[in-house]
Amino acid sequence: MPLILIGVFAIACLVALLFLGDLARYQEAGMVEESQATLRDVNDYQQLDQALKQHPANRILKLVALANGEAAAVDAAARKLLDEAAPATLAKPFDLTAASRSDLDALRRDLKTAESNAATVKTRTEALIRAKRDELEKSARSLGIESNTVARFMAAIDEQHAEIATLAAKTLAAWSEYYGAYEKCAAVLVREFGSYKVTNGQFIFRLQPTADSYNAALGAMAAAQKRMADLEDEKTAVRQSQLNRWKKFVGG
């Protein structure tokens, strides 16, 4: 008799587990349908924020919210790392035409410091992305979603991180080029200090090759600034691509 009871209990447990598994799959399917309907007409991140708030209990949409918040956090942290890498003096407007020799020497030191910090920023940004990935995976698994959904989520996160890392590397390269070109401008002025004139805000050098060197460095600065502006547009395009990826993700 006890053996029969144990057998009946085991069968009951098995049936309960199967029922719970079917219920979990049914609930997740319902969340997917709700997620698809919620994000169908979402076309930008402001709309996404509003849409996610409408269904706070939907765990699929919680995953999208985690990814969205993480992308914004990584971007803000990467910008902060860049700002911290450059000496505070470089954040202020600097008038080269009125600079003394000591001013130019100090400027060159700061520019070289900023340029040499580029490698540190790259390493710290990569470490930041790895740490955020670990945090996201833990948060995703804590929601109690099926493992295959979590796996798809992390694959999409890896794509997102690859895009963020590529964009960060491009930004860092443009940033380094800008400060490197700026330092070359200052170097010309240091070398020629006392021999050039300033007329209507323009430098007049004794020799044309010197003027050519200065103008080339000035042009490189402008080109780097343009690349940084273009990268802001590229970032907008990448964010739109990420939004489309998350809409595809909720589609299963």
Steps between C-alpha positions, in 0.01 A plus 500: 500500500772757583667422167173567318460832684857599410431414136177699496681795663781485243252494212312792652823698530588424140158609379528819706841577353372445147201720574721775640729476199205532262365791706837679488517456122142622466572805714816580304312469170247749635779740598649472151166589339458796736859612430448483124183707523667753730806558281334471159462876449805609702746684275735682737640468850270758657203293385676187624536640852130581510400162359708308754335686788156385386569135584726488808419132567594376154834322541583505128461877498707513818784341301468772236495763774819351647672514161380854432609630838836324473576655159431848638708430812800373300485803270492741796782316677716493185451875454599556862818295451592717202434820692707380795791401274552856377645757745241750621692784336408363157130544571546878502531716185865569421606798289817398318548850359540648850697213656838555662785254460428350843129474408590306185738271688229422756247441222733254327549305823125474553441394139765229522345378825157480335639314201695250713189431710323356194625145565376517859157616388477212252588242766259647754217515244550134410500405870181703550323315219605159640375594847167623363456175307541295818251722682247468218524122486439473875204738478355312202524161672345641817177571309425128473475497122569185296868433443472510119347850523783612726750354252339695214503810716871468578580440132322827418687670785831380356406658165409821680828500690700441182336806344564709812865391513553579131344843539705568814820404317419734212422782740824440689699501177346832389557640850869399489542642150350831611732540798798377298436761229440767766839418655666538158348849469636592842839347413532723192421806709752402766769443239425830327418700811613861466533483122135489393244779502129500564290710264120507526510178700719322241857377541753639254815286483836594347521193277232339287594142602435596863161643406426181305587282803280708728208502256532124445472440875209743518330309217556171680332646809199605294482157334507325837226729630289416196555128559382542858187681380439229237537236771212659689285442190635145476409446865142602423490249214645226724240569768225469239650170386501381861134596537415295192696208642299506823174516306617192310600336830151526648370345180665177608 
